Amino acid sequence: MLASGSGVPVLLLSAILTPMALSPAFLLIRKWKLTAVVATSVLSISFALLLRCTLLVAKGAHVVEVYPVEPRLGLIELECDGFNMVFADTVALPSLTVALYSGDYMQRQSGPGFYFLLFVIYVSAMIGAVTSGSLMTFYLFFELMLLPSTVLIALWGTGESRKAAYKYFLFNETGGLITTLGMALLYDNFGVLSFDALRAKLSFISPYELLPIAALLSAGPMVKPVSYTHLRAHETVL
C-alpha cells in the first residue's frame, strides 16, 4: 500500500482538483471549438494522472490518499485499486471525446465558457466519486455531481428542460437524503466511514445486522436511474 504521505504524489487529488481549478478560464473564451479544445486539454491532464495511478496498480500498488480534513469522518480519502480505476478511466476517456465533440455539436447554443466549466466540474466530481476511499468522500462528490448536471440540463437540454431539471434535482436530493440516513446509522453503530476501516470491522458482523444500513445506502444511489427516466419522459437530452 502506498500512502500520500510516503513520498507518493497526490495523483488522485490532482486529477480531480486540477480541472476544477482551471475551468474558470473557460469563461474568457467565446468560441465553441476553441473552448472545446482547451477543455479537452485540461481533462487530458486528469486522464494522464489517472493513467499514472493505473500503472501503479498494475505493478501491485494500492494507492491511498488520506488528508487531515475531519479525519474521523474520512472527509477527504481517495484510493485507487484494480476495481475502481477501471471506472475512473471509463469516466475520464469518454469525457475527452464528449468535450471535443461538443465544440461542433453545441455551436448554435450560447455560453460555451459556462457550459464547459460545468461539464469539467461534473466530470471531476464523477472521478472523485469512483475513487473515494470513504463513504463521506463519496457523498461529497455525489452531491457535487448534482449541481453542474442540473444546470446543464436546465440551460442546454431540449424539450421541457427546466421542468426536467427541477425533477432531476428533486429525485437526486431525495436519494442523497436516504444515503445520509444510511451513513448516519453506519457511523452511529461502528464509528467509522472509511472503506478500509469498515472492511475490517464489518467482516465480523452478521449480514442481518447490516441489512437496514445496506438498504438505505443502496436505495440512495438507485434514485438516480429514476431521475433519468423522467428526463426521457420530458424528451430532454443535452
Secondary structure as GFF3:
##gff-version 3
##sequence-region A 1 238
A	DSSP	beta_strand	2	3	.	.	.	ID=ss1
A	DSSP	three_ten_helix	4	6	.	.	.	ID=ss2
A	DSSP	alpha_helix	11	22	.	.	.	ID=ss3
A	DSSP	three_ten_helix	23	28	.	.	.	ID=ss4
A	DSSP	alpha_helix	32	58	.	.	.	ID=ss5
A	DSSP	beta_strand	63	66	.	.	.	ID=ss6
A	DSSP	beta_strand	77	80	.	.	.	ID=ss7
A	DSSP	alpha_helix	84	105	.	.	.	ID=ss8
A	DSSP	alpha_helix	112	130	.	.	.	ID=ss9
A	DSSP	alpha_helix	135	156	.	.	.	ID=ss10
A	DSSP	alpha_helix	161	190	.	.	.	ID=ss11
A	DSSP	alpha_helix	195	202	.	.	.	ID=ss12
A	DSSP	alpha_helix	207	233	.	.	.	ID=ss13
###
